[in-house]
């Protein structure tokens, strides 16, 4: 049989839901396809009842357009089989026929579950409209079913959550009872632990705000040092720089303590020479020792003083012990630094002793506790240094002990670290500082006015071309007209984060620009977050200008 209409097909889009078209005449199938093609559903075609049943086994259909007259089985028989199957009985069927005998076919069609009955010639608009109605109904029904499943899942999740909450409440009640009994027995200890936890939270929040104003001070000192001035003024400048570094060290101690307590402090292990680390630490402490006219006696007698450790962290341990020795020693006193080979276990011993105020016997057991002050007299410091020293030594698989015969009898700190064998190629020193490249075009983004002003002056003095901005919006405006080589950006900006700025610049430029992050946040996760978004360097405030120059040079040389 033939279908008597002409249509203009539209482009096909093969998306669900699907409509099954069944007709034994391939020309009819092509004609129906041209009518229904180009819509939001796809057509599945079949020329026999068997093909139609096979297709129905493989997928869900929004509607079936079915010719009544077919050779292997009639459309009526096929419809009856479709309606007998639970999986397909809900699918609406539209019958097509060119042989309409009064109401006979209509009655038979409706009897087997047809929802509509069209005779040929068929209006394309009518067929398309009817199919669209069923497709839309199918989509809405499917969406409703999905909503019901989601609601049921939510109800089940809520039920499970309520059960878990009830169980948790029971557990909490039991814990509360146990805690109450424990508090009655150990109330003083519990109060101390809570106080320490409160300190950790407060110090973590405070450290960032303390760092930010230190950067412009460091930069301003650098600017003044480059000016000809009398020696007395230079002494004052050195005092400012020394105390800013001390303030930064105190903040670093706060962060280190938080890292240690949270298990997030990372070490970079490599073979290092303990004697070299000690000499570096003595160089750093030279000003403090010289100010009190303290003489250092070195007895570096360990025959092989190599250990596997983190150079910077071991230097931090030795620096801390040496500054304590200087701080608690009388003027013109003596500090002794000694290394030796431990008699067993392949350990290397490091001993730092003084003849100062000593440590009371009742405080020796607590001397390595955070916020503990071991001396009898009030001195500057937070009481974090020895706690950090002990944690760092233990992370190197070593131990540290303190000894004192009491007040005014001095103190001795002894460290044992496992030794290691090194090859001629191995060393624990750091690479030579690289020279910065002049004439680079820099874009500096910083919302702290004093920091931005002093940093810009320093960079301009070194021959860099510098443009500045104080927000993401202003930076994007500058970047529109300024082709920069390196971005130097604060992480915390008034209208977003430096990580967001880097992403916006990536979209604008088509690639991640070379960038250095500046931040008062210096935890490992902060540095990792900066590197993850594309910052090549992360410098923690206050930033010494030579460190910034070295970062710029490293980025330049890495290209």
Protein Blocks (a to p, Z undefined) as FASTA:
>chain_A
ZZddddddddddddddddddddfblklmmmmmmmmgoiabdcdddfbfklmmmmmmmpcc
fbdcddfbdfkbcfklmmmmmmmpmklmmpccddddfbdghjlmmmmmmmnopabdcddd
ddfklmmmmmmmmmmmmmmmmmmmmmmmmmmmmmmmmmmmmmmmmmmmmmmmmmmmmmmm
mmmmmmmmmmmmmmmmmmmmmmmmmmmmmmmmmmmmmmmmmmmmmpccdfklmmmmmmmm
mmmmmmmmmmmmmmmmmmmmnopaccddddddfklmmmmmmmmmmmmmmmnopacddddf
bfblcdcddfklmmmmmmmmmmmmmmmpcehiacdddddddfehhiacdddddfbebpaf
klmmmmmpghiafbfbdcedehlmmmmmmmmmmmnopacddddebehkapaddddddddd
ddfkbccbdcddddddehiacddddfbfklmmmmmmmmmmnopacdddfbfklmmmmmmm
mccfbdcddfbdfkbcfklmmmmmmmmnopacddddddfbfcfklmmmmmmnopabdcdd
dddfklmmmmmmmmmmmZZ
